[in-house]
Amino acid sequence: MSLRHFLSNPWIRLLRPVQWSKNSVVYAAMVFGHQSTFADLINATVAFIAFCALSSATYIFNDWSDIERDRHHPVKRFRPLAAGEICPRRAAVVGVALLAAAFAISLPVSPWLTLVLLGYAALMAAYTHWLKRVMILDVFVIAAGFLLRAIAGGVAVNVPISSWLMLCTMLLALFLGFCKRRNELTTLDKDAALHRTSLRGYTTEVLDQFILITAASSVMAYAMYTFSAETVPESGVMMVTVPIVIFALFRYLHLVYAQRLGGAPEVLLFRDRPLLGSIIVWALTVLLIVWT
């Protein structure tokens, strides 16, 4: 069986493995907290796997809740539940099993990790049933989900969570979230509100302002982090990574505005070579600076 055929399977598409790349945020605390033992790597990886299972479960329940709305979306109407490829009841059973698995494997690592996972599950449940319908708040909830991933990585390896890490994670998540809303608004046009209620309150002009503010704030916060945080070298060498971050943000803005993309950040990460290359170069540079 080819990889393409495997990924096209309705059950695999239901789990959205491409979205698991978001959960790599859990490794940030280990990298920037200078935790390099094998046990730390194992604990961070368990946290990553737990979040993959939990996030897949939330995607299942969200798709189950949005079946009718997704059928009005030009892309999401092909999702397994909206397209009728999988029985909703069977999907719900798989979702519950994934929830149980996530909590079960996290408990031996740390009860605090399990608590963070419970908090994430509660937040996503509130998002699915209510918060996603409230403009601006819907994007802040998504950003809060990324913060919980970062916190989970910290409690998994037992290191304090850096305020700089929290701030940069929050701002970048807001930037990506508002770019996604803009893409949905311009792609769906008059049918936007049928797919997502919160889109009724947005306009492209307002979203452009939100994107501009969060992009500029992300660069400023990261630049300040590179020479102010306690976990970076005092020589200020981390500042060499700032241009890489700026390039990645500019490239993403180009994709959003010039190519009308941005609806699926996790897909763009793998499909756009300049963007992927800049992220790889940034990651390797950070590892070289932090661990030498």
C-alpha positions in Angstrom: 0.0 0.0 0.0 1.4 3.4 -1.0 1.6 6.3 1.4 -0.8 8.3 -0.7 -3.4 5.5 -0.7 -2.9 5.1 3.1 -3.5 8.8 3.8 -6.6 8.8 1.6 -8.3 6.2 3.8 -11.4 7.8 5.4 -10.4 6.8 8.9 -6.9 8.2 8.5 -8.3 11.4 7.1 -10.7 11.6 10.0 -7.8 11.6 12.5 -6.0 14.3 10.5 -2.4 13.2 11.1 -1.1 16.3 9.2 -2.5 18.4 12.1 -0.2 16.5 14.5 2.6 18.8 13.5 1.0 21.5 15.8 1.8 19.3 18.8 5.5 19.6 18.3 5.2 22.7 20.5 5.5 20.4 23.4 9.2 19.9 22.7 9.9 23.7 23.1 10.2 23.6 26.9 12.7 20.7 26.7 14.9 22.5 24.0 14.8 26.0 25.5 14.9 24.6 29.1 18.2 22.8 28.4 16.8 19.4 29.3 18.8 16.8 27.4 18.4 13.5 29.2 16.9 10.5 27.5 14.2 10.4 30.1 13.2 13.9 29.3 13.0 13.1 25.6 10.8 10.1 26.4 8.5 12.1 28.6 8.2 14.9 26.0 7.5 12.3 23.3 4.7 10.7 25.5 3.2 14.2 25.9 3.4 14.6 22.1 1.6 11.3 21.5 -1.0 12.1 24.1 -1.8 15.4 22.4 -1.9 13.7 19.0 -4.6 11.3 20.3 -6.4 14.0 22.2 -6.4 16.5 19.2 -7.6 13.7 16.9 -10.5 13.1 19.3 -11.4 16.7 19.3 -11.3 16.8 15.5 -13.7 13.9 15.4 -16.2 15.5 17.8 -15.8 18.9 16.0 -16.5 17.3 12.6 -19.5 15.4 14.1 -20.9 18.7 15.4 -20.2 20.5 12.1 -21.4 17.9 9.6 -24.1 20.2 8.1 -21.9 23.3 8.0 -19.0 21.5 6.5 -21.2 20.4 3.6 -21.4 24.1 2.6 -17.6 24.4 2.5 -15.8 23.8 -0.9 -13.1 21.8 0.8 -14.5 20.5 4.1 -17.5 18.9 2.4 -15.0 16.1 1.4 -14.3 15.3 5.1 -15.3 11.7 5.9 -18.3 12.6 8.1 -19.6 15.3 5.9 -19.2 13.1 2.8 -21.0 10.2 4.5 -17.9 7.9 4.3 -17.9 7.1 8.0 -20.9 6.5 10.3 -21.0 9.3 12.9 -21.7 6.8 15.7 -18.6 4.7 14.9 -16.5 7.9 14.7 -17.8 8.9 18.2 -16.7 5.6 19.6 -13.2 6.0 18.2 -13.1 9.6 19.6 -13.9 8.4 23.1 -11.2 5.6 22.8 -8.6 8.2 21.8 -9.6 10.4 24.8 -9.2 7.5 27.2 -5.8 6.6 25.6 -4.5 10.1 25.9 -5.3 10.4 29.6 -4.0 6.8 30.3 -0.5 7.3 28.8 -0.1 10.8 30.3 -0.7 9.8 33.9 2.5 7.8 34.5 4.5 10.8 33.2 2.9 13.4 35.5 -0.5 13.9 37.0 0.0 17.6 36.0 0.3 16.5 32.4 -3.0 14.7 32.6 -4.6 17.8 34.2 -3.3 20.0 31.3 -4.8 17.4 28.8 -8.1 17.6 30.7 -8.0 21.4 30.5 -7.4 21.2 26.7 -10.2 18.8 26.3 -12.6 21.0 28.3 -11.5 24.1 26.3 -12.0 22.3 22.9 -15.4 21.1 24.1 -16.4 24.6 24.9 -15.0 25.8 21.6 -17.0 23.1 19.6 -20.3 23.9 21.3 -20.1 27.6 21.9 -16.8 29.6 21.7 -16.2 29.1 18.0 -19.3 31.1 17.3 -17.9 34.3 19.0 -15.7 36.4 16.8 -12.1 37.2 18.0 -12.7 34.9 21.0 -12.7 31.9 18.7 -9.1 32.7 17.6 -8.0 33.4 21.1 -9.3 29.9 22.2 -7.2 28.3 19.4 -4.2 30.3 20.6 -4.9 29.1 24.2 -4.8 25.5 22.9 -1.2 26.1 21.7 -0.3 27.6 25.1 -1.6 24.4 26.8 0.6 22.4 24.5 3.7 24.4 25.5 2.7 24.1 29.2 2.3 20.3 28.7 5.8 20.1 27.4 7.1 22.0 30.5 5.3 19.8 33.1 6.3 16.6 31.1 10.0 17.4 31.6 9.6 19.3 34.9 10.9 22.7 33.9 9.4 26.1 34.5 7.5 27.6 31.6 9.2 30.6 30.2 7.0 33.7 30.0 8.8 34.5 26.7 7.9 31.1 25.3 4.3 31.7 26.3 4.1 35.2 24.8 5.7 34.2 21.5 3.5 31.1 21.2 0.4 33.1 21.9 1.2 35.8 19.4 2.2 33.4 16.6 -0.9 31.3 17.1 -3.1 34.5 16.9 -1.3 35.5 13.7 -2.0 32.1 12.1 -5.6 32.0 13.4 -6.5 35.4 11.9 -4.8 34.5 8.6 -7.0 31.4 8.6 -10.2 33.4 9.2 -9.2 35.8 6.4 -8.8 32.9 4.0 -12.2 31.4 5.0 -13.9 34.8 4.6 -12.5 35.4 1.1 -12.9 31.8 -0.1 -16.5 31.3 1.1 -17.6 34.9 0.4 -21.4 35.1 0.9 -21.6 31.6 2.2 -19.0 32.3 5.0 -21.6 32.6 7.8 -23.2 29.3 6.8 -20.0 27.5 7.5 -18.7 29.4 10.5 -21.0 31.7 12.5 -18.2 33.9 13.9 -17.3 35.0 10.3 -20.4 37.2 10.3 -18.6 39.6 12.5 -15.3 39.7 10.5 -14.4 41.8 7.5 -11.2 41.6 5.5 -10.2 45.1 6.6 -10.5 44.2 10.3 -8.7 40.9 9.8 -5.9 42.7 7.9 -5.4 45.0 10.9 -5.4 42.0 13.3 -2.8 40.2 11.1 -0.6 43.3 10.9 -0.7 43.8 14.7 0.0 40.1 15.6 2.7 39.8 12.9 4.6 42.9 14.2 4.1 41.9 17.8 5.4 38.4 17.1 8.6 39.7 15.6 9.1 42.2 18.4 8.5 39.7 21.1 10.8 37.1 19.6 13.5 39.7 19.0 13.3 40.8 22.7 13.4 37.2 23.7 16.7 36.6 21.9 18.6 38.9 24.1 16.4 39.2 27.3 15.5 35.7 28.2 17.5 33.9 30.9 17.7 30.7 28.9 19.6 32.1 25.9 23.3 32.8 25.7 24.4 36.1 27.2 26.5 36.9 24.1 23.3 37.7 22.2 24.1 35.2 19.4 20.5 34.1 19.4 19.7 37.3 17.6 21.0 35.8 14.4 17.8 33.8 14.2 15.6 37.0 14.0 16.0 37.5 10.3 15.0 33.8 9.7 11.8 34.4 11.7 11.1 37.6 9.8 11.6 35.8 6.4 9.2 33.0 7.5 6.5 35.5 8.5 7.0 37.5 5.3 6.8 34.3 3.2 3.6 33.3 5.0 2.0 36.8 4.4 2.9 36.4 0.7 1.1 33.0 0.6 -1.9 34.6 2.4 -2.3 37.7 0.3 -0.6 36.9 -3.1 -1.7 33.3 -3.4 -4.9 33.4 -1.3 -3.8 30.6 0.9 -3.6 30.3 4.7 -6.7 28.2 5.3 -4.6 25.3 6.4 -1.3 26.4 8.0 -0.2 22.8 8.7 -0.5 22.0 5.0 1.4 25.1 3.9 4.2 24.1 6.2 4.9 21.0 4.2 4.0 22.2 0.7 5.8 25.5 0.5 9.5 24.8 0.3 10.8 28.3 1.2 8.6 28.3 4.3 9.6 24.8 5.3 13.2 25.5 4.6 13.2 28.6 6.7 11.7 26.7 9.6 14.2 23.9 9.3 17.1 26.4 9.2 15.7 28.2 12.3 15.3 25.0 14.2 18.8 23.8 13.4 20.3 27.2 14.3 18.5 27.3 17.6 19.6 23.8 18.5 23.2 24.7 17.6 23.1 27.8 19.7 21.3 26.4 22.7 23.1 23.1 23.0 26.7 24.3 22.4 
